[in-house]
Amino acid sequence: MPSGWRKYRIGEVQSEGSCAFRDERGRWMPAVAAWRLLSTAWRFVRQVSGDDAYERYGEHMGRTHPGQSAMPREEYYRFRTEQKWNRITRCC
């Protein structure tokens, strides 16, 4: 191994532009790279579609309102649906 290289475990956060998709010997790990790409894409799709809205709501409630309990999932989705469709949505 060339001097100056450091050994990292798979998935460990690294600095100085090194690649997290390599094993401790510096070999390229395409399965790890593909898995991370798919995982990131899936999280993006869930966020854009609103599928993770309840999880984000729960994190928000725990972070900013620790003394209050969060709404149950069914009640949250009912509230969001009513909020979205029970208002005037036209311009005139």
C-alpha angles and dihedrals in degrees: 000000000000117000115264094036118123127206116239134182119240111275095017115138110248135190137212095052097294119151122253090201095076130088127230091281093052094252118148113254107204093176091058091047092049092047092051092047092051092044092051092046091049092051089050093050091048092050095047093047094046093241091130094047095112093050090051090047090052092049090049093050092048093047102042104022106033095163096054125077119234122242116262114262095254093049091047093053091045090051093048092047092050091046091052100045107027098073139072108277101177129090100230 
